[in-house]
């Protein structure tokens, strides 16, 4: 046996160390793979041999304060494709395209793509789902999806907002509370081979989505209707550019209504409601269209600033009283011009041609005399005035959760306020505010002095009805004393009963308010012939329950004073809301004597035939409508509104709910629905006791059975609209 040489020993030792190093390296690498990278590699492996179809969570509802659903999610199928499983792509592309109304080449490109999973079409109709299931195309999957639907169309559009195609909130509540509304998505998981083909006998798993939370607003649907109706009427009547009406509860800061006209339909957020406007958009570039959309979605009450004019005098008056520089009986003389300061252009009272002369402070507020408010501002001084401008929340966000809130334009500091600036600010010029800032500030004057954060959402509720989170009213700061608040309400009530706000007077309800007329500032200069008319009302003055701000931007039908066009609107809105809230009218003796001859007590016509009921109603100078399309003389009145004993004006309308004598055995003539809207068709078919199935949107262009066909009670009518989804 030969003895190993030294070189042999060296080779053996080298090999031993080399093998040990390799083994050690492999052990370290194995440890890294299993311990350090184990979880990530598991996920990657799972992704390689599994295919997941997303299952979207059902977006939460948006409800009004009484639980009325303003935004819901409707179930629609979305078509997904696993290209690796598709057989006979040419043939199947044609079938899919015909069923879904798509371009064949576009479908072919999708189902032959290299992606593991691809979306073919989102939110298909039920009939399309049925046909696709019957076609039974391998590799095509239908996943239940949710589409946002706004059942009342453009109603409260600027409060609710809208979503994009991915169901992500873009504006309004949809955006502000998107994370709560969205929920947690789920997934439908299937196993597949390396080429992406589904494996036979695999174990499918469905990970359920978790629904989003429901958002309950402070907005009351009925009050919002009052505001929207009034806003639309004043917009059309005065040919205005914009109209905004805000209703707030002073004690809590709750937003009860916010109506902006013109508006848009969140179901079709890129399509204007006005046909003429839609036509004017034809031929615009994509960039130009996007700018038009943003303008249409813009919330005037939150995003825009304006010079408030005389409505700002409420703030100046409250500060003057709070700081004791003036009392209700202080005497201030108006000679038509402001003579206390020197300025390049004389500052004059709006009635400079017939000066108010000697007047008390209260009379000056009633007269909306500029000279009076300039005197108050000068007595306060720039530093004190600036302090209160900030205290009332001007120049800063109110805390309302909507995006894009403007801050307004106020002086940068008290040192920047010269005497002439102080004078003009005192009567509402040289300062710019947002509508929401102004109504929040005046609500503070009405509620005893507390500046509130505007509350838009009351609570978040889960799908079982459990309250997950409640938003309490929030006080930002104390601004004025309760004594000043009460004095201001008395003074502002006198503005309506004796001053410039008489058009907002409502018999039985004590309305406090202030008119405002301001020349518009465009590109830094006052624009000739362009005004903003406004009125701010609080009622009842002795126990404030609502504050109402009406703003009419650029009225162009002749009149433009706030007392002429905004005050009557505010008065009507106040009357409608307080009646709805069951606030008992408190008539003065004078009001009783002038209104008792105009009022009529509603008779009780329940359980009477429609023939007898109509005679009684008409004899009292009242009118009536019924809820039935088909009426016979023997039909019986089941209920009525207003209820018996209510006091209404002569000429008022009564709603009668009658028992129809139509029998289920009788035949029904199908009406002609062509040209009717969805709401009109719905109402007519319900009245005739016919079932219906709608497809598309817009106006009716077709129906089965045809108009004039005789059908049985409760028969089905298929109605087709011009815009098919």
C-alpha positions as CSV (number, residue, x, y, z in Angstrom):
1,X,0.0,0.0,0.0
2,X,1.5,3.2,-1.1
3,X,1.7,6.2,1.2
4,X,-0.3,9.3,0.1
5,X,1.9,11.9,-1.2
6,X,1.8,15.5,0.1
7,X,0.1,16.7,-3.1
8,X,-2.6,14.0,-2.8
9,X,-3.3,15.1,0.8
10,X,-3.6,18.7,-0.4
11,X,-6.1,17.7,-3.1
12,X,-8.2,15.7,-0.6
13,X,-8.2,18.6,1.9
14,X,-9.1,21.0,-0.9
15,X,-12.0,18.7,-2.1
16,X,-13.2,18.4,1.4
17,X,-13.4,22.2,1.9
18,X,-14.9,22.7,-1.5
19,X,-17.6,20.1,-0.9
20,X,-18.3,21.5,2.6
21,X,-18.6,25.0,1.2
22,X,-21.0,23.8,-1.5
23,X,-23.1,21.9,1.0
24,X,-23.1,24.9,3.4
25,X,-24.1,27.2,0.6
26,X,-26.9,24.9,-0.4
27,X,-28.1,24.7,3.2
28,X,-28.0,28.5,3.5
29,X,-29.9,28.8,0.2
30,X,-32.5,26.2,1.2
31,X,-33.0,28.1,4.5
32,X,-33.5,31.4,2.7
33,X,-36.0,29.8,0.3
34,X,-38.0,28.0,3.0
35,X,-37.7,30.5,5.8
36,X,-37.0,33.9,4.5
37,X,-38.8,33.7,1.1
38,X,-41.2,31.0,1.9
39,X,-44.4,33.0,2.1
40,X,-43.7,35.1,-1.0
41,X,-42.8,32.0,-3.0
42,X,-46.0,30.3,-1.8
43,X,-48.0,33.3,-3.1
44,X,-46.2,33.2,-6.5
45,X,-46.8,29.5,-6.8
46,X,-50.5,30.0,-6.0
47,X,-50.7,32.8,-8.6
48,X,-49.2,30.4,-11.2
49,X,-51.6,27.5,-10.7
50,X,-54.7,29.5,-9.7
51,X,-56.9,31.9,-11.6
52,X,-59.0,34.4,-9.7
53,X,-62.0,36.3,-11.0
54,X,-62.7,39.4,-8.8
55,X,-66.0,39.6,-7.0
56,X,-66.9,43.2,-6.2
57,X,-68.4,44.1,-2.9
58,X,-71.8,45.7,-3.0
59,X,-71.4,49.4,-2.6
60,X,-73.4,50.8,0.4
61,X,-76.5,52.8,-0.1
62,X,-76.8,56.6,0.3
63,X,-79.9,57.4,2.3
64,X,-81.7,60.6,3.3
65,X,-82.4,61.3,7.0
66,X,-85.7,59.3,6.9
67,X,-84.1,56.3,5.2
68,X,-85.1,57.0,1.6
69,X,-82.6,55.4,-0.8
70,X,-80.9,58.0,-3.0
71,X,-78.1,55.8,-4.4
72,X,-78.3,52.0,-4.7
73,X,-76.3,49.2,-6.3
74,X,-78.1,47.0,-8.8
75,X,-76.9,43.5,-9.7
76,X,-75.5,43.1,-13.2
77,X,-73.2,40.4,-14.6
78,X,-69.8,41.2,-16.0
79,X,-68.3,38.9,-18.7
80,X,-64.8,37.6,-18.1
81,X,-62.7,35.4,-20.4
82,X,-59.8,32.9,-19.8
83,X,-58.1,33.0,-23.2
84,X,-56.2,29.8,-22.6
85,X,-59.5,27.8,-22.3
86,X,-61.1,29.3,-25.5
87,X,-61.7,26.8,-28.3
88,X,-62.6,27.8,-31.8
89,X,-61.9,31.5,-31.2
90,X,-63.2,32.7,-34.6
91,X,-66.6,31.0,-34.1
92,X,-67.0,32.0,-30.5
93,X,-66.0,35.6,-31.1
94,X,-68.8,35.9,-33.5
95,X,-71.3,34.4,-31.0
96,X,-70.1,36.6,-28.2
97,X,-70.2,39.7,-30.3
98,X,-73.7,39.1,-31.5
99,X,-75.1,38.5,-28.0
100,X,-73.3,41.5,-26.4
101,X,-73.6,43.9,-29.3
102,X,-69.8,44.3,-29.6
103,X,-67.5,44.4,-32.6
104,X,-66.4,40.9,-33.6
105,X,-62.7,41.8,-34.2
106,X,-62.5,43.5,-30.8
107,X,-63.9,40.4,-29.1
108,X,-61.5,38.2,-31.1
109,X,-58.5,40.2,-30.0
110,X,-59.6,39.9,-26.3
111,X,-60.3,36.2,-26.3
112,X,-57.0,35.4,-28.0
113,X,-54.8,37.7,-25.9
114,X,-51.9,36.4,-23.9
115,X,-53.4,37.5,-20.6
116,X,-54.6,35.0,-18.0
117,X,-57.9,36.7,-17.6
118,X,-59.6,39.6,-19.5
119,X,-62.8,41.5,-19.1
120,X,-65.1,41.4,-22.2
121,X,-68.0,43.6,-21.1
122,X,-69.1,45.1,-17.8
123,X,-72.7,45.3,-16.6
124,X,-74.7,43.3,-19.2
125,X,-78.4,43.0,-19.3
126,X,-80.2,39.9,-17.9
127,X,-81.2,38.7,-21.4
128,X,-77.6,38.9,-22.5
129,X,-76.6,36.8,-19.4
130,X,-79.2,34.2,-20.3
131,X,-78.1,33.9,-23.9
132,X,-74.4,33.6,-22.9
133,X,-75.2,30.9,-20.4
134,X,-77.2,29.0,-23.0
135,X,-74.2,29.3,-25.5
136,X,-72.1,27.6,-22.8
137,X,-68.7,28.8,-24.2
138,X,-65.7,27.2,-22.5
139,X,-63.5,29.9,-21.0
140,X,-66.3,32.5,-20.6
141,X,-67.3,33.3,-17.1
142,X,-70.1,35.5,-15.8
143,X,-69.4,37.1,-12.4
144,X,-72.0,39.0,-10.5
145,X,-71.2,42.7,-10.4
146,X,-72.8,45.8,-9.0
147,X,-73.7,48.9,-10.9
148,X,-74.4,52.2,-9.2
149,X,-77.9,53.5,-9.8
150,X,-79.5,56.8,-8.8
151,X,-83.3,56.2,-8.8
152,X,-84.2,59.9,-8.7
153,X,-81.9,60.9,-11.6
154,X,-80.6,64.5,-11.1
155,X,-82.2,64.9,-7.7
156,X,-79.6,66.2,-5.2
157,X,-76.8,65.4,-7.7
158,X,-74.4,67.9,-6.2
159,X,-74.8,66.3,-2.7
160,X,-74.7,62.7,-3.8
161,X,-72.1,63.0,-6.6
162,X,-71.3,60.1,-8.9
163,X,-68.8,57.2,-9.5
164,X,-66.6,56.3,-12.4
165,X,-66.8,53.0,-14.3
166,X,-64.7,51.3,-11.6
167,X,-67.2,52.3,-8.9
168,X,-64.9,54.8,-7.3
169,X,-66.5,58.0,-6.0
170,X,-65.6,61.1,-8.0
171,X,-67.7,63.9,-6.4
172,X,-70.0,64.6,-3.5
173,X,-70.8,62.0,-0.9
174,X,-69.7,59.2,-3.3
175,X,-66.1,60.6,-3.1
176,X,-66.0,61.9,0.4
177,X,-67.2,58.6,1.9
178,X,-65.8,56.3,-0.7
179,X,-63.8,54.2,1.7
180,X,-66.8,53.4,3.8
181,X,-69.2,52.8,0.8
182,X,-66.8,50.6,-1.1
183,X,-66.6,47.5,1.1
184,X,-64.0,44.7,0.7
185,X,-63.9,42.8,-2.6
186,X,-63.9,39.0,-2.8
187,X,-62.5,36.5,-5.4
188,X,-63.6,33.4,-7.2
189,X,-60.5,31.2,-7.4
190,X,-60.0,28.2,-9.8
191,X,-56.8,26.0,-10.4
192,X,-55.1,26.0,-13.8
193,X,-52.1,24.4,-15.5
194,X,-49.0,26.3,-16.7
195,X,-50.8,27.4,-19.9
196,X,-53.6,28.9,-17.9
197,X,-56.2,26.1,-18.7
198,X,-58.6,25.2,-15.9
199,X,-57.7,21.9,-14.4
200,X,-60.5,19.2,-14.2
201,X,-61.8,18.3,-10.8
202,X,-60.2,21.3,-9.2
203,X,-61.5,22.7,-6.0
204,X,-63.1,26.1,-6.7
205,X,-63.2,28.6,-3.8
206,X,-65.4,31.6,-3.5
207,X,-64.1,34.3,-1.1
208,X,-67.2,36.3,-0.4
209,X,-67.1,40.1,-0.7
210,X,-67.9,42.2,2.3
211,X,-70.6,44.9,1.5
212,X,-69.8,48.6,2.1
213,X,-71.5,50.6,4.8
214,X,-74.7,52.7,4.2
215,X,-74.3,56.4,4.6
216,X,-77.3,58.2,6.2
217,X,-77.4,61.9,5.3
218,X,-78.8,64.8,7.3
219,X,-80.6,65.9,4.1
220,X,-84.3,65.4,4.1
221,X,-85.7,64.3,0.7
222,X,-88.9,66.3,1.0
223,X,-87.1,69.5,2.0
224,X,-84.6,68.9,-0.9
225,X,-87.6,68.6,-3.2
226,X,-88.9,72.0,-2.0
227,X,-85.5,73.6,-2.6
228,X,-85.0,72.0,-6.0
229,X,-88.5,73.0,-7.2
230,X,-88.0,76.6,-6.1
231,X,-84.5,76.7,-7.6
232,X,-85.7,75.5,-11.0
233,X,-88.6,77.9,-11.1
234,X,-86.5,81.0,-10.3
235,X,-83.8,79.8,-12.8
236,X,-86.3,79.6,-15.7
237,X,-88.4,82.6,-14.7
238,X,-85.4,85.0,-14.4
239,X,-83.3,83.4,-17.1
240,X,-80.4,83.1,-14.6
241,X,-77.0,81.5,-15.1
242,X,-77.1,79.6,-11.8
243,X,-79.4,79.3,-8.8
244,X,-78.4,77.9,-5.4
245,X,-80.6,77.3,-2.4
246,X,-79.2,76.0,0.9
247,X,-81.3,75.0,3.9
248,X,-79.5,74.5,7.3
249,X,-80.7,73.7,10.8
250,X,-79.0,76.5,12.9
251,X,-78.8,74.6,16.1
252,X,-76.9,71.6,14.7
253,X,-75.4,72.8,11.5
254,X,-77.2,70.0,9.7
255,X,-77.5,70.5,5.9
256,X,-81.2,69.8,5.2
257,X,-81.1,70.7,1.5
258,X,-78.6,72.0,-1.1
259,X,-80.1,72.6,-4.6
260,X,-78.0,73.9,-7.5
261,X,-79.5,74.5,-10.9
262,X,-78.6,73.7,-13.6
263,X,-77.5,70.2,-12.5
264,X,-76.8,66.8,-14.1
265,X,-77.9,63.2,-13.9
266,X,-75.3,61.0,-11.9
267,X,-76.5,58.0,-13.9
268,X,-75.1,59.7,-17.0
269,X,-72.6,62.2,-15.6
270,X,-71.1,63.2,-19.0
271,X,-74.4,63.9,-20.6
272,X,-76.0,67.4,-20.0
273,X,-79.7,67.5,-19.1
274,X,-80.3,70.3,-21.5
275,X,-80.6,69.2,-25.2
276,X,-79.4,72.5,-26.6
277,X,-76.3,72.3,-24.4
278,X,-75.6,68.8,-25.5
279,X,-75.8,69.9,-29.1
280,X,-73.4,72.8,-28.5
281,X,-70.9,70.2,-27.2
282,X,-70.8,68.4,-30.5
283,X,-67.4,68.6,-32.3
284,X,-65.5,69.5,-29.1
285,X,-62.1,67.9,-28.4
286,X,-61.8,65.4,-25.6
287,X,-59.9,68.1,-23.5
288,X,-62.7,70.6,-24.1
289,X,-65.3,68.1,-23.2
290,X,-63.6,67.2,-19.9
291,X,-63.6,70.9,-19.0
292,X,-67.3,71.1,-19.8
293,X,-67.9,68.1,-17.5
294,X,-66.1,69.6,-14.7
295,X,-68.1,72.8,-15.0
296,X,-71.3,70.8,-15.0
297,X,-70.3,68.8,-11.9
298,X,-69.1,72.0,-10.0
299,X,-71.0,72.6,-6.8
300,X,-71.7,76.3,-6.8
301,X,-72.6,76.3,-3.1
302,X,-69.2,75.0,-2.1
303,X,-66.7,75.6,-4.9
304,X,-67.5,79.2,-6.0
305,X,-67.0,82.6,-4.3
306,X,-69.0,85.7,-4.7
307,X,-69.4,89.2,-3.1
308,X,-72.3,88.8,-0.7
309,X,-73.4,92.4,-0.8
310,X,-76.0,93.4,1.7
311,X,-76.5,89.9,3.2
312,X,-73.0,90.5,4.8
313,X,-74.5,93.4,6.7
314,X,-76.0,90.8,9.1
315,X,-72.4,90.0,10.2
316,X,-71.4,93.7,10.5
317,X,-74.6,94.4,12.5
318,X,-74.0,91.5,14.9
319,X,-70.4,92.5,15.5
320,X,-71.4,96.1,16.1
321,X,-73.9,95.1,18.8
322,X,-71.5,92.5,20.3
323,X,-68.8,95.1,20.7
324,X,-71.2,97.8,21.9
325,X,-70.2,100.3,19.3
326,X,-73.9,100.6,18.4
327,X,-77.2,99.9,20.1
328,X,-80.6,99.3,18.4
329,X,-81.6,102.9,19.2
330,X,-78.3,104.6,18.1
331,X,-79.0,107.5,15.7
332,X,-77.1,107.6,12.4
333,X,-77.7,110.2,9.7
334,X,-77.7,109.2,6.0
335,X,-77.0,112.1,3.6
336,X,-76.7,109.8,0.6
337,X,-72.9,109.6,0.7
338,X,-70.2,108.3,3.1
339,X,-68.4,111.5,4.2
340,X,-66.3,110.0,7.0
341,X,-63.4,108.9,4.7
342,X,-61.8,110.2,1.5
343,X,-61.7,107.9,-1.5
344,X,-61.0,108.2,-5.2
345,X,-64.6,107.4,-6.0
346,X,-67.3,108.6,-3.6
347,X,-69.0,105.8,-1.6
348,X,-72.7,106.3,-1.8
349,X,-75.8,104.7,-0.3
350,X,-78.0,102.7,-2.7
351,X,-80.6,105.4,-2.2
352,X,-78.3,108.4,-2.6
353,X,-80.8,110.2,-4.7
354,X,-83.3,110.2,-1.8
355,X,-81.2,109.9,1.4
356,X,-82.6,108.1,4.4
357,X,-81.8,111.1,6.7
358,X,-82.1,110.6,10.5
359,X,-82.6,107.0,11.4
360,X,-82.0,104.6,14.3
361,X,-79.7,101.6,13.8
362,X,-82.7,99.3,13.5
363,X,-84.2,101.5,10.8
364,X,-80.8,101.5,9.1
365,X,-80.8,97.7,8.9
366,X,-84.4,97.7,7.7
367,X,-83.5,100.2,5.0
368,X,-80.2,98.4,4.2
369,X,-78.5,101.8,4.4
370,X,-74.8,101.6,3.4
371,X,-74.0,104.7,5.4
372,X,-75.1,103.1,8.6
373,X,-72.9,100.0,8.1
374,X,-69.9,102.0,7.1
375,X,-70.3,104.0,10.3
376,X,-70.5,100.7,12.3
377,X,-67.4,99.4,10.5
378,X,-65.4,102.5,11.2
379,X,-66.3,102.5,14.9
380,X,-65.2,98.8,15.1
381,X,-61.8,99.5,13.4
382,X,-59.8,97.3,11.0
383,X,-58.3,95.0,13.7
384,X,-61.6,94.2,15.4
385,X,-63.4,93.8,12.1
386,X,-60.7,91.4,10.8
387,X,-60.9,89.4,14.0
388,X,-64.6,88.8,13.6
389,X,-64.3,88.0,9.9
390,X,-62.0,85.2,10.9
391,X,-64.1,84.2,13.9
392,X,-67.2,83.7,11.7
393,X,-65.2,81.3,9.5
394,X,-64.6,83.4,6.4
395,X,-61.3,82.8,4.6
396,X,-61.1,79.2,5.9
397,X,-62.8,75.8,5.2
398,X,-66.1,75.2,6.9
399,X,-65.3,71.5,7.5
400,X,-67.9,70.3,5.0
401,X,-66.5,67.0,3.6
402,X,-67.0,67.9,-0.1
403,X,-63.9,68.2,-2.3
404,X,-62.7,71.5,-3.8
405,X,-64.2,73.8,-1.2
406,X,-63.1,77.4,-1.8
407,X,-61.8,79.5,1.1
408,X,-63.1,82.8,0.0
409,X,-61.2,86.0,-0.4
410,X,-60.5,88.2,2.6
411,X,-57.7,90.7,3.5
412,X,-54.4,89.1,4.4
413,X,-54.3,90.9,7.7
414,X,-55.8,93.8,9.6
415,X,-52.9,96.0,8.5
416,X,-54.0,95.4,4.9
417,X,-57.4,97.0,5.6
418,X,-57.4,100.7,4.9
419,X,-60.3,102.9,5.8
420,X,-61.8,102.6,2.3
421,X,-61.5,98.8,2.4
422,X,-63.1,98.8,5.9
423,X,-66.0,100.9,4.6
424,X,-66.8,98.6,1.6
425,X,-66.3,95.4,3.5
426,X,-68.9,96.6,6.1
427,X,-71.6,96.5,3.5
428,X,-70.4,93.4,1.7
429,X,-68.1,94.5,-1.1
430,X,-64.4,93.9,-1.3
431,X,-64.8,90.5,0.3
432,X,-65.7,87.2,-1.3
433,X,-67.3,84.2,0.5
434,X,-68.9,80.9,-0.4
435,X,-72.6,80.3,0.1
436,X,-71.9,77.6,2.6
437,X,-69.7,79.9,4.6
438,X,-72.3,82.6,4.7
439,X,-75.2,80.4,5.8
440,X,-73.0,78.8,8.4
441,X,-72.0,82.2,9.8
442,X,-75.6,83.5,9.9
443,X,-76.7,80.2,11.5
444,X,-74.3,81.0,14.3
445,X,-76.0,84.4,14.8
446,X,-79.4,82.6,14.9
447,X,-78.5,79.8,17.3
448,X,-77.1,81.8,20.2
449,X,-73.6,82.4,18.9
450,X,-72.1,79.0,18.1
451,X,-70.3,78.5,14.8
452,X,-71.1,75.0,13.7
453,X,-69.3,72.6,11.4
454,X,-71.8,71.9,8.6
455,X,-73.0,68.3,9.2
456,X,-73.8,66.4,6.0
457,X,-73.7,62.8,7.3
458,X,-75.6,61.6,10.3
459,X,-74.4,58.1,10.7
460,X,-72.9,55.0,9.0
461,X,-75.0,51.8,9.1
462,X,-74.1,48.3,8.1
463,X,-76.2,46.0,5.9
464,X,-78.0,44.6,9.0
465,X,-79.1,48.1,10.1
466,X,-76.6,48.4,12.9
467,X,-75.2,51.9,13.5
468,X,-71.4,51.6,13.0
469,X,-70.5,55.2,13.6
470,X,-72.5,58.3,14.5
471,X,-71.5,61.9,13.7
472,X,-72.4,64.3,16.4
473,X,-73.0,68.1,15.8
474,X,-69.7,69.9,16.3
475,X,-69.2,73.4,17.6
476,X,-66.1,75.2,16.2
477,X,-66.2,78.2,18.4
478,X,-68.4,80.7,20.3
479,X,-68.6,83.9,18.2
480,X,-71.2,86.2,19.8
481,X,-73.3,86.2,22.9
482,X,-76.8,84.8,23.2
483,X,-78.1,88.3,24.0
484,X,-76.7,89.7,20.7
485,X,-78.2,86.7,18.9
486,X,-81.7,87.4,20.2
487,X,-81.4,91.1,19.5
488,X,-80.3,90.3,15.9
489,X,-83.2,88.0,15.3
490,X,-85.7,90.8,16.4
491,X,-83.9,93.3,14.1
492,X,-83.9,90.9,11.1
493,X,-87.5,90.0,11.7
494,X,-88.3,93.7,11.4
495,X,-86.5,93.8,8.0
496,X,-89.2,91.3,6.7
497,X,-92.2,92.9,8.4
498,X,-91.2,96.6,7.8
499,X,-88.1,96.8,5.6
500,X,-86.6,95.7,2.3
501,X,-87.5,92.0,2.9
502,X,-91.2,92.2,2.8
503,X,-91.5,89.9,-0.1
504,X,-90.3,87.0,2.2
505,X,-93.2,87.7,4.7
506,X,-95.2,84.5,5.5
507,X,-98.4,85.0,7.6
508,X,-98.3,82.9,10.7
509,X,-94.5,82.4,10.7
510,X,-92.0,84.9,12.1
511,X,-89.4,85.2,9.4
512,X,-86.1,87.1,10.0
513,X,-84.1,87.9,6.9
514,X,-81.9,90.2,4.8
515,X,-81.8,91.0,1.1
516,X,-78.7,91.3,-1.0
517,X,-77.9,92.6,-4.4
518,X,-74.3,92.7,-5.5
519,X,-72.6,93.6,-8.8
520,X,-70.6,90.6,-10.1
521,X,-66.8,90.7,-10.2
522,X,-65.4,89.2,-13.4
523,X,-61.7,89.1,-14.1
524,X,-61.1,91.5,-11.1
525,X,-63.5,94.2,-12.3
526,X,-67.2,94.9,-11.7
527,X,-69.1,93.7,-14.7
528,X,-71.8,96.1,-16.1
529,X,-75.3,94.6,-16.0
530,X,-74.3,91.4,-14.2
531,X,-75.6,91.0,-10.6
532,X,-76.1,88.4,-7.9
533,X,-79.5,88.6,-6.1
534,X,-79.8,86.9,-2.8
535,X,-81.8,86.6,0.4
536,X,-81.0,85.0,3.7
537,X,-83.9,83.9,5.9
538,X,-84.2,82.4,9.4
539,X,-87.5,81.1,10.8
540,X,-89.2,81.1,13.1
541,X,-87.3,84.2,14.4
542,X,-88.2,83.5,18.1
543,X,-87.2,79.8,17.8
544,X,-84.9,79.2,14.7
545,X,-85.4,75.9,13.1
546,X,-84.2,76.6,9.6
547,X,-81.9,79.0,7.8
548,X,-82.5,79.4,4.1
549,X,-80.1,81.1,1.6
550,X,-81.3,81.8,-1.9
551,X,-78.7,83.0,-4.5
552,X,-79.7,83.9,-8.1
553,X,-76.6,84.4,-10.3
554,X,-76.9,86.7,-13.3
555,X,-80.7,87.1,-13.6
556,X,-81.4,88.5,-17.1
557,X,-85.1,89.0,-17.3
558,X,-85.3,92.6,-16.1
559,X,-85.4,92.5,-12.3
560,X,-82.2,91.8,-10.4
561,X,-82.7,93.1,-6.8
562,X,-82.6,90.5,-4.0
563,X,-85.9,91.8,-2.5
564,X,-87.6,91.4,-5.9
565,X,-86.6,87.9,-7.0
566,X,-84.8,86.1,-4.2
567,X,-87.0,87.1,-1.2
568,X,-90.3,85.7,-2.5
569,X,-88.5,82.4,-3.2
570,X,-87.1,82.2,0.3
571,X,-90.5,83.0,1.8
572,X,-92.1,80.2,-0.2
573,X,-89.4,77.7,0.8
574,X,-89.7,78.7,4.4
575,X,-93.5,78.2,4.3
576,X,-93.3,74.8,2.6
577,X,-90.6,73.5,5.1
578,X,-92.3,74.8,8.3
579,X,-95.6,73.3,7.2
580,X,-93.9,70.0,6.5
581,X,-92.1,70.1,9.9
582,X,-95.5,70.7,11.5
583,X,-94.5,74.0,13.0
584,X,-97.7,75.5,14.2
585,X,-98.5,78.9,12.7
586,X,-98.9,81.8,15.1
587,X,-101.1,84.3,13.5
588,X,-101.3,87.9,14.9
589,X,-104.7,89.5,15.2
590,X,-104.1,91.5,12.1
591,X,-103.1,88.3,10.2
592,X,-106.2,86.5,11.4
593,X,-108.5,89.2,10.2
594,X,-106.9,89.4,6.7
595,X,-106.6,85.6,6.1
596,X,-109.7,84.1,7.7
597,X,-111.8,84.9,4.6
598,X,-109.2,83.3,2.3
599,X,-108.9,80.1,4.4
600,X,-111.0,77.0,4.0
601,X,-111.3,74.1,6.4
602,X,-110.8,70.8,4.6
603,X,-114.0,68.7,4.6
604,X,-114.1,65.0,5.4
605,X,-114.9,63.1,2.2
606,X,-113.7,59.7,3.2
607,X,-116.0,56.8,2.5
608,X,-118.1,59.0,0.2
609,X,-118.5,58.2,-3.5
610,X,-116.2,60.2,-5.9
611,X,-119.3,61.9,-7.3
612,X,-120.5,63.2,-3.9
613,X,-117.0,64.1,-2.7
614,X,-116.3,66.2,-5.8
615,X,-119.5,68.2,-5.3
616,X,-118.5,69.0,-1.7
617,X,-114.9,69.9,-2.6
618,X,-115.8,72.2,-5.5
619,X,-118.5,73.9,-3.6
620,X,-115.9,75.1,-1.1
621,X,-113.7,76.6,-3.8
622,X,-111.2,73.8,-3.6
623,X,-109.7,71.5,-6.3
624,X,-108.9,67.8,-6.3
625,X,-106.9,65.1,-8.0
626,X,-107.1,61.3,-7.7
627,X,-104.6,58.5,-7.8
628,X,-106.6,56.3,-10.3
629,X,-106.5,56.3,-14.0
630,X,-109.8,54.5,-14.4
631,X,-112.7,55.9,-12.3
632,X,-116.4,55.1,-12.1
633,X,-118.9,57.2,-10.4
634,X,-119.4,54.7,-7.7
635,X,-115.7,54.6,-6.7
636,X,-115.3,55.3,-2.9
637,X,-112.7,57.7,-1.4
638,X,-110.5,55.7,0.9
639,X,-108.2,58.5,2.2
640,X,-107.4,62.1,1.5
641,X,-104.6,64.7,1.9
642,X,-104.6,67.2,3.5
643,X,-106.5,65.5,6.3
644,X,-110.0,66.7,7.4
645,X,-109.9,69.8,9.6
646,X,-106.8,71.2,8.0
647,X,-106.9,74.9,7.0
648,X,-105.9,75.7,3.4
649,X,-106.2,78.6,1.0
650,X,-109.1,78.8,-1.4
651,X,-108.2,77.1,-4.6
652,X,-105.9,74.6,-2.9
653,X,-105.7,71.0,-4.3
654,X,-106.8,67.9,-2.4
655,X,-105.4,64.5,-3.2
656,X,-108.0,61.7,-3.1
657,X,-107.1,58.0,-2.9
658,X,-110.0,56.0,-4.2
659,X,-111.0,52.4,-4.5
660,X,-111.2,51.5,-8.2
661,X,-114.1,49.4,-9.3
662,X,-112.1,47.7,-12.0
663,X,-112.2,43.9,-11.7
664,X,-109.5,41.4,-12.4
665,X,-111.8,39.7,-14.9
666,X,-112.1,42.8,-17.1
667,X,-110.0,43.5,-20.1
668,X,-107.5,46.4,-20.3
669,X,-106.6,48.4,-23.4
670,X,-102.9,48.8,-23.6
671,X,-102.1,52.6,-23.8
672,X,-99.7,54.2,-26.3
673,X,-96.5,54.9,-24.4
674,X,-94.5,56.3,-27.4
675,X,-92.6,59.4,-26.5
676,X,-93.2,59.1,-22.7
677,X,-90.5,59.2,-20.1
678,X,-89.7,56.3,-17.8
679,X,-91.6,57.9,-14.9
680,X,-94.6,58.7,-17.1
681,X,-94.7,55.1,-18.4
682,X,-94.3,53.7,-14.9
683,X,-97.1,55.7,-13.5
684,X,-99.5,54.9,-16.4
685,X,-98.9,51.1,-16.3
686,X,-99.2,51.0,-12.5
687,X,-102.6,52.8,-12.7
688,X,-103.8,50.3,-15.2
689,X,-102.6,47.3,-13.1
690,X,-100.3,46.1,-15.8
691,X,-96.9,44.5,-15.2
692,X,-93.9,45.9,-17.1
693,X,-90.3,45.2,-18.1
694,X,-88.1,48.1,-19.2
695,X,-85.0,48.1,-21.3
696,X,-82.8,51.2,-22.0
697,X,-83.4,54.7,-20.9
698,X,-84.6,58.0,-22.3
699,X,-88.1,58.1,-23.9
700,X,-90.2,55.2,-25.1
701,X,-89.6,54.1,-28.7
702,X,-91.3,50.7,-28.8
703,X,-93.7,48.5,-26.8
704,X,-95.1,44.9,-26.9
705,X,-98.1,44.5,-27.0
706,X,-98.9,47.4,-29.3
707,X,-101.1,50.3,-28.2
708,X,-104.8,49.5,-28.4
709,X,-104.3,45.8,-27.8
710,X,-106.8,44.2,-25.4
711,X,-105.1,42.3,-22.6
712,X,-105.9,40.6,-19.3
713,X,-105.6,42.2,-15.9
714,X,-101.9,42.2,-14.7
715,X,-100.5,41.3,-18.1
716,X,-96.9,42.0,-19.0
717,X,-95.9,45.0,-21.2
718,X,-92.3,45.1,-22.6
719,X,-91.2,48.7,-23.0
720,X,-88.1,49.8,-25.0
721,X,-86.4,53.2,-24.6
722,X,-84.2,55.0,-27.1
723,X,-80.9,54.7,-25.2
724,X,-80.2,51.1,-24.7
725,X,-77.6,50.3,-22.0
